[in-house]
Structures are given as C-alpha cells and as structure tokens.
Amino acid sequence: MIAEKSAKIEDELRKKGKLIGGADILIAGTMLANKIDSIVSRNIDHFKQISEINVIEY
C-alpha cells in the first residue's frame, strides 16, 4: 500500500514537472496509506506540492 501510494505521488509530481526527493515521497506515501493528512515540517516547499497533504510550518 505504501509503495503504491508513493508511486502514485511520484507519477503525479513527475507529470507536473515538480518532482521532490525520494525520502519525501516515501514519507507522503506512508502518511496517505495510513490516512494521515497533515504534517508539521520546515520543508514546506516539497510537501505543499502534494495536494492531499496539509503542511503545518514550524
């Protein structure tokens, strides 16, 4: 499930020309596979590219 979600995220970002780092894609895939929709991060530029994730900056 995580791999599938991560692959979908990577594919969507690649199509938009906004690919982010592999670790961030795996984090996002893990979040979505576990029905988590928010992340607290300083790395808002990468995670805000993923529409399903709400980024809370600290």
C-alpha positions as CSV (number, residue, x, y, z in Angstrom):
1,M,0.0,0.0,0.0
2,I,2.8,2.5,0.9
3,A,4.7,1.7,-2.3
4,E,1.5,2.1,-4.4
5,K,0.7,5.5,-2.8
6,S,4.3,6.6,-3.2
7,A,4.5,5.6,-6.8
8,K,1.2,7.5,-7.5
9,I,2.6,10.6,-5.8
10,E,5.8,10.4,-7.8
11,D,4.0,9.9,-11.1
12,E,1.7,12.9,-10.4
13,L,4.6,15.1,-9.5
14,R,6.7,14.0,-12.4
15,K,3.8,14.8,-14.8
16,K,3.6,18.3,-13.2
17,G,7.4,18.7,-13.5
18,K,7.7,19.2,-9.7
19,L,9.4,16.1,-8.6
20,I,10.6,16.1,-5.0
21,G,13.1,13.9,-3.1
22,G,12.6,10.2,-2.8
23,A,12.5,10.3,1.0
24,D,9.8,13.0,1.0
25,I,7.8,10.9,-1.5
26,L,8.0,7.9,0.9
27,I,7.0,10.0,3.9
28,A,4.0,11.3,2.0
29,G,3.1,7.8,0.7
30,T,3.3,6.4,4.2
31,M,1.1,9.2,5.5
32,L,-1.6,8.7,2.9
33,A,-1.5,4.9,3.3
34,N,-2.2,5.4,7.0
35,K,-4.9,8.1,6.4
36,I,-2.8,10.9,7.8
37,D,-3.4,14.2,6.0
38,S,-1.2,16.7,7.9
39,I,2.5,17.1,8.6
40,V,4.5,19.5,10.7
41,S,7.6,20.4,8.8
42,R,10.1,23.1,7.9
43,N,10.2,21.6,4.4
44,I,7.0,23.2,3.1
45,D,8.2,23.7,-0.5
46,H,8.3,19.9,-1.1
47,F,5.2,18.8,0.8
48,K,3.0,21.6,-0.5
49,Q,3.3,20.0,-4.0
50,I,1.2,17.1,-2.8
51,S,-2.5,18.3,-2.7
52,E,-3.7,15.6,-0.3
53,I,-1.3,16.8,2.4
54,N,-1.8,19.8,4.7
55,V,1.6,21.3,5.7
56,I,1.9,23.0,9.1
57,E,5.1,25.0,9.1
58,Y,7.1,25.4,12.3
